[in-house]
Amino acid sequence: MPKILLVDDDIELADMLQTYLQGEGCEVTVEHEGERGIARALSGEVELMVLDVMMPGLSGIEVLRRVRQHSALPVIMLTAKGDDMDRVVGLELGADDYVAKPCTPRELIARIRAILRRSAGPVSVPQGGDSLREGPLQIWSGERRASWQGQPLTLTSTEFSLLEMLVRHA
């Protein structure tokens, strides 16, 4: 059962999406403000975040920026803004996909499934430790983070999954 975090200040939309995603077999947690969304995203309890761009307080772009400083959690940006520049900024900051509102819940679940298929998903901890190491590269699969010579790497979800696969099959 995929664990999805939905961060959106629109309570009615969030409730509707939560109901639909749960009906599709997802476990959904909803947060309506950016700071709480960041904390939940970094908790290690979710596999993917659906993030609204336009929220009061912290914008979705700022939430994404802060999450990317510590995690390669897959993120789908959800927004009413159709501006190409906003999409480009979101994708360059590390979003895995961008969906314009209004979108059908069916399209959203299809995109969630596609991203989860491409990502490593839940990874068991290797025997003898909680991380993988190959020379100066260290990977913490459960936390979806990596470092090179002790310095944290900023990776998209796809980059992290690819790096992990290469290390596992080095």
Backbone torsions as a table, in degrees:
resi	resn	phi	psi	omega
1	MET	NA	111.2	-179.8
2	PRO	-63.0	138.3	178.4
3	LYS	-100.5	113.0	-173.8
4	ILE	-112.1	136.3	172.5
5	LEU	-105.6	124.6	177.3
6	LEU	-111.1	117.9	179.6
7	VAL	-114.9	106.3	-177.1
8	ASP	-155.3	133.5	-179.6
9	ASP	-79.8	-12.2	178.6
10	ASP	-81.3	99.8	-173.0
11	ILE	-62.0	-43.8	-179.2
12	GLU	-63.5	-46.1	178.8
13	LEU	-63.4	-44.0	-179.8
14	ALA	-60.5	-42.7	178.5
15	ASP	-63.1	-43.1	179.7
16	MET	-63.6	-46.2	179.3
17	LEU	-65.7	-39.4	178.8
18	GLN	-60.6	-46.0	179.8
19	THR	-61.3	-44.4	-179.1
20	TYR	-65.3	-47.7	-178.1
21	LEU	-63.9	-38.4	176.7
22	GLN	-64.3	-37.5	176.6
23	GLY	-64.7	-22.7	178.1
24	GLU	-93.3	7.6	175.4
25	GLY	94.0	13.2	179.0
26	CYS	-95.0	149.1	169.6
27	GLU	-95.9	119.3	-171.1
28	VAL	-118.0	130.0	172.2
29	THR	-112.1	135.8	-178.9
30	VAL	-115.8	135.1	170.8
31	GLU	-126.8	143.0	-176.4
32	HIS	-108.4	4.0	178.0
33	GLU	-140.4	152.6	-172.6
34	GLY	-60.9	-47.3	-177.3
35	GLU	-59.5	-44.3	179.5
36	ARG	-68.3	-34.0	176.8
37	GLY	-64.0	-41.2	178.1
38	ILE	-61.5	-48.7	-178.9
39	ALA	-58.7	-43.7	-178.7
40	ARG	-68.9	-40.3	-179.7
41	ALA	-62.6	-36.0	-177.7
42	LEU	-88.1	-0.2	-177.8
43	SER	-72.8	-17.7	-177.0
44	GLY	82.4	5.9	-176.2
45	GLU	-93.9	-6.1	-177.6
46	VAL	-124.6	156.9	-178.4
47	GLU	-103.0	-18.4	-177.9
48	LEU	-159.9	145.6	177.8
49	MET	-118.5	133.2	170.4
50	VAL	-104.2	120.2	-167.5
51	LEU	-125.9	122.7	175.4
52	ASP	-74.0	138.5	-179.5
53	VAL	-76.9	-45.8	-173.5
54	MET	-97.5	99.2	177.4
55	MET	-130.9	150.7	175.3
56	PRO	-69.3	155.5	-176.9
57	GLY	77.5	-117.4	177.7
58	LEU	-79.9	127.7	176.2
59	SER	-73.9	162.7	176.1
60	GLY	-61.1	-33.4	177.9
61	ILE	-63.2	-42.7	178.8
62	GLU	-68.0	-39.2	176.4
63	VAL	-60.2	-46.9	178.9
64	LEU	-59.8	-45.4	-179.7
65	ARG	-57.6	-45.0	-178.8
66	ARG	-69.4	-38.8	178.0
67	VAL	-64.8	-42.2	-178.9
68	ARG	-64.5	-21.4	177.2
69	GLN	-66.7	-21.7	-174.0
70	HIS	-128.9	-9.7	-171.0
71	SER	-150.9	151.3	174.0
72	ALA	-105.7	24.3	178.7
73	LEU	-51.8	130.3	176.8
74	PRO	-60.1	136.8	-177.1
75	VAL	-132.9	130.5	170.3
76	ILE	-109.0	121.8	176.9
77	MET	-83.4	136.0	-178.6
78	LEU	-125.4	122.4	-175.3
79	THR	-150.8	152.6	173.7
80	ALA	-84.0	-16.9	-179.1
81	LYS	-77.1	131.0	-179.8
82	GLY	-100.9	7.7	-176.5
83	ASP	-65.8	125.6	179.7
84	ASP	-59.9	-34.2	-178.6
85	MET	-63.5	-40.1	177.2
86	ASP	-62.2	-40.3	178.0
87	ARG	-64.0	-44.8	-179.7
88	VAL	-61.5	-45.8	-179.9
89	VAL	-60.7	-46.8	179.4
90	GLY	-59.7	-45.0	-179.9
91	LEU	-67.8	-38.7	179.0
92	GLU	-68.4	-28.1	177.1
93	LEU	-78.7	-7.1	174.9
94	GLY	117.6	7.6	175.1
95	ALA	-64.6	145.8	-179.3
96	ASP	-89.5	-22.8	179.1
97	ASP	-159.8	165.6	-176.7
98	TYR	-140.8	122.2	-178.3
99	VAL	-121.2	127.3	179.5
100	ALA	-85.9	138.5	172.9
101	LYS	-82.5	147.2	-5.3
102	PRO	-79.7	137.1	174.1
103	CYS	-119.4	157.2	176.9
104	THR	-81.3	143.2	176.5
105	PRO	-56.5	-31.1	178.8
106	ARG	-63.3	-40.9	177.6
107	GLU	-65.7	-42.0	-179.7
108	LEU	-62.1	-45.2	-179.7
109	ILE	-65.9	-34.5	177.4
110	ALA	-64.3	-41.5	178.8
111	ARG	-68.7	-39.3	177.0
112	ILE	-60.3	-48.1	-179.5
113	ARG	-62.1	-39.7	179.9
114	ALA	-63.4	-44.1	-179.8
115	ILE	-67.1	-42.3	179.5
116	LEU	-65.4	-33.0	176.0
117	ARG	-64.0	-39.8	-178.1
118	ARG	-76.7	-27.0	-179.2
119	SER	-83.9	167.1	-176.6
120	ALA	-69.3	-23.9	-176.2
121	GLY	69.1	-165.0	179.7
122	PRO	-62.6	130.1	-177.8
123	VAL	-117.0	130.7	177.9
124	SER	-74.6	150.5	-179.6
125	VAL	-73.8	130.7	179.7
126	PRO	-64.3	151.1	179.1
127	GLN	-62.7	141.0	175.7
128	GLY	85.6	9.5	178.5
129	GLY	168.6	174.9	-177.7
130	ASP	-109.2	12.0	-180.0
131	SER	-147.2	163.9	173.4
132	LEU	-103.8	143.7	178.2
133	ARG	-136.1	133.9	174.7
134	GLU	-139.2	99.8	-175.8
135	GLY	61.0	-130.6	-178.6
136	PRO	-81.0	1.4	-179.4
137	LEU	-95.1	130.4	175.2
138	GLN	-128.6	136.6	-177.5
139	ILE	-127.3	130.9	173.5
140	TRP	-107.5	97.6	-173.4
141	SER	-61.7	-46.6	-177.3
142	GLY	-62.3	-30.3	179.8
143	GLU	-95.4	-7.6	-178.6
144	ARG	53.1	50.2	175.8
145	ARG	-137.1	158.7	-177.7
146	ALA	-146.4	158.7	175.9
147	SER	-139.7	153.2	176.5
148	TRP	-122.2	120.1	-177.6
149	GLN	51.5	39.3	177.3
150	GLY	82.4	-5.3	-179.8
151	GLN	-98.1	129.9	-179.4
152	PRO	-62.2	141.5	177.0
153	LEU	-99.1	139.3	174.9
154	THR	-98.1	110.7	-175.2
155	LEU	-129.2	145.3	170.1
156	THR	-73.8	169.8	179.6
157	SER	-60.3	-42.9	-180.0
158	THR	-65.0	-43.6	178.3
159	GLU	-61.3	-42.4	179.5
160	PHE	-62.4	-47.2	-178.7
161	SER	-60.5	-42.0	178.9
162	LEU	-65.4	-45.7	179.0
163	LEU	-60.6	-45.2	179.5
164	GLU	-61.2	-43.4	179.4
165	MET	-62.4	-41.7	179.5
166	LEU	-64.6	-40.7	179.2
167	VAL	-66.8	-42.2	179.8
168	ARG	-63.5	-25.8	-177.7
169	HIS	-115.6	25.6	-178.9
170	ALA	-65.0	NA	NA
